[in-house]
Amino acid sequence: MLHIEPGIPQAEWAVVVDGLVAAPAEWSIPALQAMASEKRVWDLHCVWGWTRLACEWEGVPAGRLIDAARPLSEGRYVVASSVGNAYASCLTLNRARRCLLAWRLDGADLTPEHGWPLRLVPPPTKWGYKGVKWVSRLTLIEEFTPGLWESLVGDPHGDIPQDVLDHVDASVRDPSGPTGEVDHE
């Protein structure tokens, strides 16, 4: 597996929602974790050819924070950025609202290498690279701007083709192995 993210951030930070909003806002990680959390059971699909089925993510919907900042009508996209580096992803405003800002996976806190203390998890119809480890900023913008992985893999929108999703569904009915990971190659 290829990882090109910069080093894991060491300091704690806050999450900021800014850009084309009427009321820029900021929350500390403890403040986010004190909010009513929600769980999402979503598959994680990697463009490199593996899938992890039925991940139980826990956190707060990104839409809750975005809407609290009161998006302006020209804010049609959201750039989610990682603390301290260029790791970012761009989503439509509606897709960004569906994302989860997660701090737990399968009942345990995320590990630092998997995004602790906060990871943006995209809806399950998006490739995993649309997510952002160590997310610290949601910036509303007018025009699509590709992030790190979006520039590298050549598919900035990250929609998983239907035939890949169908293959995963078929594999669930006839699992390929005990790990729950499905090889698409």
Secondary structure, 3 states (H helix, E strand, C coil): CCCCCCCCCCCCCEEEEEECECCCEEEEHHHHHHCCCEEEEEEEEECCCEEEEEEEEEEEEHHHHHHHCCECCCCCEEEEEECCCCCEEEEEHHHHHHCEEEEEECCEECCHHHCCCCEEECCCCECHHHCECCEEEEEEECCCCCCHHHHHHCCCCCECCHHHHHHHHHHHHCCCCCCCEEECC
